[in-house]
């Protein structure tokens, strides 16, 4: 299963967002706004913001996550969320000869499918190692064989050998999103129709931020948690179960 860690976030994110929003409608200084803004008042104001649909103040608070044990297929999905910052383990600089593979549960549940999957991963590892070794030898032929030359040859070799690595190859990353982007991310990726791996990560991210700033993420989640499902004819038809799942993870159950 993916491992998600909340590394850091904007200090007092609920007060920051509430103060930014109040500033739009107030004549008093920012210092005065912050001095009079208790946690309870901030939570009340955030609730009002949600009802008004005033979302731009949410951009003033951000959360940074460490995500490990996910596939390169996951990477292709999460980076579609462009209003975010990503730092990803490089396959150009990090050898992946002993990469871990992320096996989908549906494949794992069928022994024959799991066997074929494991064989494919082993073939990929062997091909990667062989290509890297051949290329390294090629690059060393015209070098002085010094430690620096060997290191450079290894790096150049894996740069091209990585092309045989599968989508199942594991990776890790650091991701930062502001609260407004997180709301959009949760709306799409906590949905039952989201692919299983990114849904598992999104659920865990929502659980972590809900613990850190419960008032700020009180209305976060897929559309069925806020009213009617937006998937139309593509709806999973499990709105009640989804609401229960989201409520449970927000409460830490």
N, C-alpha and C positions, 0 to 999 in steps of 0.2 A: 504493500500500500504506500501511496505517496506520504512523505513527511513534510509538514508545513510548520514553519516557525515564524512567529511575529517578532521581527528583529527590533523594530523601533517604530515610533509614530510621533506625530506632532504633540508636544506637551499640552495638556488640557484641551484636547481637540474640540470638545463640545462647547467650551467657553469661547474658543477662538472663532468657531463658526457662528455662534450666536452673536458675538460682539461684531463680527464683520457684517452680519445681516442687520443688526440694530443701527449700525453706523449709517446705513443708507437712509434711515428715516429719523435721525436724531441730530440735534444742533449741539449737543454736548461733546466734549473731547473724548478721544478713545480711552484715555486714562480713566476718566470718570465713568465711562461705560463699563470698563473692566472691573473697577472698584465695586460697583453696585451689582455685579453679575454673580450671583451665587450659583452653585451647581444645580439647585432646584429651579431657579429662574431660567437658567440656560436650557434645561430640559424642556420646560414649558414653552420657551420660545422656539426651540427646534421642532416641537410638535406643531406649532402654528405655521412655521415655515413649510413643513411637509404638506399641510392642508392647502397652503397658498400655491404650492408648486414652485416656490422660489428656490432654485437649485444652485445658482452660481456661488453663493457663500460656501457651499460644500467643498469647493475647490481649494479652500485655504488650509485644509487639514489633509495630511497624507499618511499612509501606512506602508511600511516596508516589510516584505516577507522573504524568508528563505524557503525554497522549494526543492526537495530532493527526491530521488527514487521515481522520477517520471521519465516518460519516453520522449524521443525526438518528435513523435507524432503529436504529443501534448504541446511541445514547443511551437509547432506550426499553428496550433489552435490559439494558444494564449497570446501570441504576438499579433494576432488579428485585432486585439484590443490596443489600438495605437496610442491612446492617451495614457501612457504608462512608460516607465523606465525599466529596462531589462539589462542584466549582466549575466551572461550564460557561459558555462564551461566550454572552452574552445576545443574542438577536435583537431585544430591545426597544431596546438601546442601541448595537448594532453593525450598521450598514447591511450588507445582504447582496445588494446590486444586482449584484455581480460574484462571487457565490458559486461555489465549485468543486463539481462534482457527483461523487459516488462511484458509479461504474458497476460493477455486479456482473460478475464474470468471465464468467459464463454468457451474459450479454447482450452483452458485449464480443466474445465469440467468434463471434457471428452478425452479420454486417454489417448485415442489414436491421433486426434488433432494435436494434443499436447506433445506427443512423440515427434510428429512431423515438424512442429514449431521448434522444438529443442534441436532437432537435426539441422534445421535451417540456420539457427543461431550459431551452432558449432561450425557449420560450413562457412558462415560469414566471418567468424573469428579466425579460422584457418586461412581463409583467403586474404584477410587483412594482414595477418602476420607474414604470410608469404610475399605479398606484394611489397609490404614495407621493407622486408629483408632484402629483396631483389633491388629495390630502388636505392636503399641505403648503400649497398655494395657498389652500385653504379656511380653514385655521387662521391664515394670515397676513392674511386680509382684514380682520379686526377687531383687528389688532395694530399696534404702532408701527413694524414692520419693522426693529427694532434687531437687532444681532447676537444678543443673548440671545433675542429673539422668534423669529428664524429658526432658531436651534438648538433651541428648544423645539418649534417646529412640525415640524421634521425628525424629532425623537424621537417625537413623538406620531403622526406619519404612518407611520413604519415599524413602530410598535407594532401597527397593524392590517394593514398591507400584508404582514406576515410570514405571514399566514394562507394565502397562496397558495404559500408555499415548500414544496418536496417533501421526502419522507423522505430523498432522496438528497443534500440540501443538506449541505455539510460543516460540521463543528464541531470544537471542541477543548475539552479539559477537564483538570482536575487531580483525581486520585482517590487517596484514602488508604484502605487496608484493613489490619486487623491480620492476623497470620499464620493464625489460625483461619479467618477469613473468606476469606483467599486460598486455603486448602486446599479449601474448599467451592466457591469460584469456579473453581479449576482442575479439580476433579472434574467439573463440569458443562460448562465452556466449552472445555476442551482435548479433549473427547470428539469423535470424528468426526461425531457426530450434531448437534453445535452448528452454528449458522449460520456461514458462512465468515468473515465479517468479525470477529465477536467471538472466533472460534477463533484467528484470526491474532493478535489483540491478546493473548489469553490465553497463547498459546504464547510470545510475545515477553516478556510479563511474567514467565512462569515461567523463561525463560532468564536474565533479568536478576537475579531474586531468587536463583536457583540459583548464580550467580556470586558474589553478595554473601554468601550464607549457605548453603553447600551442605549442611551437616548438618541445618539447620533444614527444608530443603525436599526432603530425600532421598526421602521417601515421597509427595510431592505429584504430582498428575496424575489422569487419569481412572481409574475403578475397575478397568479391565482391566489397568492397570499394577501393581496391588496384589493381583490375584487374579482373581476371576470378574467379568465384565461385569455391571453392574446394570441394563442396559437390557432384559433379558429377550428377548422376541420381537422387540423393536425394535433389537436389537444390529446393528452394522454388519458383524459377522463378520470384522473385520480387527484382532483383538487383537494379533497378533504385529507387524504393521506399525506399529500405534499405539505399542506398547512401544518399538520401535526409534526412532520419531520423537521420543518424549519423552526417551529416553536420549540421543539425539544433541543435542537442543537444550539439555539440562542440562549436557552436557559442552562446549558451545560449538561443536560441529561444524556 
